[in-house]
Structure formats: structure tokens, C-alpha cells
Amino acid sequence: MRQSKKETRIRKAAGQLLHADRREAFALADTEDDMEAAAEWASPGPARRREQPDHS
């Protein structure tokens, strides 16, 4: 079955948009992983409790 030019252009444009969305999703996933790793490296360890002043 033969497609019209309009159908062909629509199918091609949809494919290009889909590929762009996939690339963006992969880039965001990589960035998220990098941010988690950076947060782990930046953390000095368990947070210290600050002394509460005695208000008695």
C-alpha cells in the first residue's frame, strides 16, 4: 500500500520527535546519576547534632 506524501512527512516528523525525547531522557538520567554521586562525595558524613542552649 502506498502512503501519501503528507502521511510520509507526518510519520518522519513523529519519528524525529520520538528520537529527540529519548535522547533527552537518556541525558537527564545520566545527569541525575552524576548528581547523586556528587552528593555522596560532598557529604562529610553523618550530620552532627548542634548543642541546644539551655533555656532554664
N, C-alpha and C positions, 0 to 999 in steps of 0.2 A: 504494500500500500504506500502511496506517495504522499508526503506531507507538503502542506503549503509553505511558502516562504515565511509567512507570519508565524506559523507553528514552529518552524525550524529556529527562527530567531528567539522566540519565547523560550524554547527548550534550552538553547545555548546560553541565554542570559540567566536562566534559573540555575543551570549547572555552574556558571561562573560565580554567582552569588553564594551557592552552597559551598564551593571550594573556599571562598573568602571567609565564610563563617567558620569553617573547620580550621583554617589557618589561625584565625583569631582565638578560637577555643584552645588550640594547642599552645599558642603563645601565652595565654592567660594561665594555663595550667603550669607551664614552666616557670612563669613569674611567681605564682603562688608557692611553688616548691622552694624557689630561691628565697622568698621572704620568710618562710618557715625556718629554713636552715640559718638564715641571718639572725633571726630572733633567738634561736638556740645558742648561737655563738656569742651574741651580745649579752645574753643573760649572765650575770655574775654568780648565779647560784640561787639558793633559796632566799627569799626576801627576809630581811631582819625585821624584828618587831621593834618599833620605837617605844621608848620608855614613856609611859603616860605620867604627866606631872600629878603629884598627889594634891588634890584639892580639899584636904580635910581641914 
